[in-house]
Amino acid sequence: MEVKENVWERLGKPKYVLAPMVEQSELPWRMLSRKHGVQLCFAPMLHSQNFVQDRKYRKEFFTTCPEDRPLVVQFCGNDPKIILEAGKLVENSCDVIDLNLGCPQAIAKRGFYGSFLQDEWKLIFEIVKTLRDNLTVPVSCKIRIFEDLTKTISYAKMLEEAGCQMLTVHGRTRDQKGRLTGIADWNQIKAVKENVTIPVLANGNILIYQDIERCLKETLCEGVMSAEGHLHNPYIFDNQSPPVWEPALEYLDLSQQYPCPLSNTRGHLFKLCYHVFSLPENESIREILAKGQNRNDFRNAIMQLKEKYLPYHMGQLPWNNNQNDYNLTLPPWLCQPMIRVIQKSNLVELETNEELNKSKTDEKEGLKCEYKLCKKCCRSKCYLEIADCLGHRILIKTKKKLSRHKEGI
Ligand SMILES: Cc1cc2nc3c(=O)[nH]c(=O)nc-3n(C[C@H](O)[C@H](O)[C@H](O)COP(=O)(O)O)c2cc1C
């Protein structure tokens, strides 16, 4: 009988995993995460065709260092030969090569990759088999679920048969994105785990440390992957909720040591400071970060926050909860998750819409603010969360998508 190598064991049995995140799981963030409990990191998705053809793209979008291990490098694409060629270029710098079968964005639809391949099982089989037969490192896949549980299970089994050696299951369907993101289905993840023999990583619904342990227990998966929860609290796997300046300053030091685009750093700091920046009293500090030209400007903004809130944090000044203009569990200077409010009215409205991004039509219908905020606060929220508000005609997310599209990501 063939003894199957267990990739997860070879990786050191990582339970705590950092998700692949375009522009956000870059080298300095990975190094930060490794210092705080993460045992396996995924680099941001790379476009296989661009990676193979364009040296500049390779240099800009894939950086690593000897300490950046164990590491999974993820590619998207639809041509087995090209994905293999891309994989060959990094197989000596990583431990696993992952195929992105989960990206639900319009750009993935146009490029025919990510979750838009999930109905093309013959093609996926060929891609996975080609990688498995020709790479020196193992192959993994990251998928979304189908509405129908039996289909998800057959899909996972097909991937295993094709040669996939580790599977990440994001417990949401392709349509669960943007304002329809909703709750991930751990029952489906558990069912996949029960029906394959390869290691499975569970993804979705991880907001606080307790979710991690609960997810491992309920899904029986080998590991748990976090994306957004980790961006808001990079110490989540350490079961800590530090004041935002601690990870922010640590990350700023790391991004000096391991350079990355300034926009990535700005994005991270905005996410870390999301709650404290939601207080109108911090508008001017927020502006420093928004307009800053370099990391010294960013550091200045973070130091101002530290100076302002350290006395409250140390208990030298009493923090009056009413200073807080919305219901947070912890004081606003502490790292904590961003909870999405699911608005039923929006769901009903959007579920009947085939194309969720028909912003023009919706604008004409004059929707009110989706977040029930004044225009100024709504603009801040959309900017921080990279979101759109059709009611206020704020299209930060759409514009960002367009600029990514232009860059070919
Ligand atoms: C900023 C951002 C970038 C992402 N980029 C990728 C990516 O490059 N590849 C991928 O497979 N998923 C990507 N995702 C999806 C996450 O890996 C993850 O599957 C999803 O966010 C659900 O996990 P969560 O509930 O912990 O956020 C991204 C998510 C975010 C928030």
The ligand as an SDF file (V2000), in Angstrom:
LIG
                    3D

 31 33  0  0  0  0  0  0  0  0999 V2000
   -7.3090   42.1530    1.7020 C   0  0  0  0  0  0  0  0  0  0  0  0
   -7.6000   40.7370    1.2920 C   0  0  0  0  0  0  0  0  0  0  0  0
   -6.9160   40.1530    0.2520 C   0  0  0  0  0  0  0  0  0  0  0  0
   -7.1680   38.8210   -0.1110 C   0  0  0  0  0  0  0  0  0  0  0  0
   -6.3970   38.2240   -1.0890 N   0  0  0  0  0  0  0  0  0  0  0  0
   -6.5200   36.8780   -1.3130 C   0  0  0  0  0  0  0  0  0  0  0  0
   -5.5780   36.1870   -2.1250 C   0  0  0  0  0  0  0  0  0  0  0  0
   -4.6090   36.7650   -2.6140 O   0  0  0  0  0  0  0  0  0  0  0  0
   -5.7800   34.8460   -2.3190 N   0  0  0  0  0  0  0  0  0  0  0  0
   -6.8110   34.1580   -1.7370 C   0  0  0  0  0  0  0  0  0  0  0  0
   -6.9350   32.9490   -1.9190 O   0  0  0  0  0  0  0  0  0  0  0  0
   -7.6950   34.8020   -0.9300 N   0  0  0  0  0  0  0  0  0  0  0  0
   -7.5380   36.1240   -0.6800 C   0  0  0  0  0  0  0  0  0  0  0  0
   -8.3800   36.7470    0.2100 N   0  0  0  0  0  0  0  0  0  0  0  0
   -9.3920   35.9370    0.9150 C   0  0  0  0  0  0  0  0  0  0  0  0
   -8.8240   35.4370    2.2450 C   0  0  0  0  0  0  0  0  0  0  0  0
   -7.6670   34.6670    2.0540 O   0  0  0  0  0  0  0  0  0  0  0  0
   -9.8640   34.6230    3.0120 C   0  0  0  0  0  0  0  0  0  0  0  0
  -10.1890   33.4830    2.2810 O   0  0  0  0  0  0  0  0  0  0  0  0
  -11.1470   35.4120    3.2740 C   0  0  0  0  0  0  0  0  0  0  0  0
  -10.8780   36.7440    3.6490 O   0  0  0  0  0  0  0  0  0  0  0  0
  -11.9580   34.7480    4.3950 C   0  0  0  0  0  0  0  0  0  0  0  0
  -11.2230   34.6950    5.5720 O   0  0  0  0  0  0  0  0  0  0  0  0
  -11.5360   35.6540    6.8300 P   0  0  0  0  0  0  0  0  0  0  0  0
  -12.9640   35.4040    7.1820 O   0  0  0  0  0  0  0  0  0  0  0  0
  -10.5620   35.2420    7.8900 O   0  0  0  0  0  0  0  0  0  0  0  0
  -11.3310   37.0720    6.3620 O   0  0  0  0  0  0  0  0  0  0  0  0
   -8.1530   38.0760    0.5610 C   0  0  0  0  0  0  0  0  0  0  0  0
   -8.8790   38.6940    1.6050 C   0  0  0  0  0  0  0  0  0  0  0  0
   -8.5950   39.9830    1.9820 C   0  0  0  0  0  0  0  0  0  0  0  0
   -9.3520   40.5940    3.1350 C   0  0  0  0  0  0  0  0  0  0  0  0
  1  2  1  0
  2  3  1  0
  2 30  2  0
  3  4  2  0
  4  5  1  0
  4 28  1  0
  5  6  2  0
  6  7  1  0
  6 13  1  0
  7  8  2  0
  7  9  1  0
  9 10  1  0
 10 11  2  0
 10 12  1  0
 12 13  2  0
 13 14  1  0
 14 15  1  0
 14 28  1  0
 15 16  1  0
 16 17  1  0
 16 18  1  0
 18 19  1  0
 18 20  1  0
 20 21  1  0
 20 22  1  0
 22 23  1  0
 23 24  1  0
 24 25  2  0
 24 26  1  0
 24 27  1  0
 28 29  2  0
 29 30  1  0
 30 31  1  0
M  END
$$$$
